Amino acid sequence: MIYLIACISSYLSGLGIGGGASFIILVLLFNLLNINEARAYNLLLFISTGLVIFFKNFKKEKIINKEYIRALLFIIIGCAIGMILNKFIDEKIIKKIFYIFMLIIGFYEIITSLKSIKNVKNIFKKGDN
């Protein structure tokens, strides 16, 4: 089961849809791993998928922009801060923070989807006139 979840999550991650979050949610939902193991495996999944996607896009010369290089610096800083904070925060608190984060992301996606649907309907109404 965990291999299937890892495969699906990697596929979603390769599409840029957030495979890491789905991996953590699914392994916790099915009680396959604890939160620390799930985060560790998710990091491995993220790094391996990220490297493959990076080199694929780099070969196609899609990643030559200086903005991407600057963003990489902030990604590394954020990861380092997260690793340091991880040592001081209890596992139960991290799990709750993750669930709250996922709820916020879910509500955000629902709201933006509804706005998008509304905008599409308005475009069609304007075209009918």
Secondary structure, DSSP 4 states (H G I P E B T S, - for coil): -HHHHHHHHHHHHHHTS-HHHHHHHHHHHTTSS-HHHHHHHHHHHHHHHHHHHHHHHHHTT----HHHHHHHHHHHHHHHHHHHHHTTS-HHHHHHHHHHHHHHHHHHHHHHHHHHHHHHHHHHHHHH-
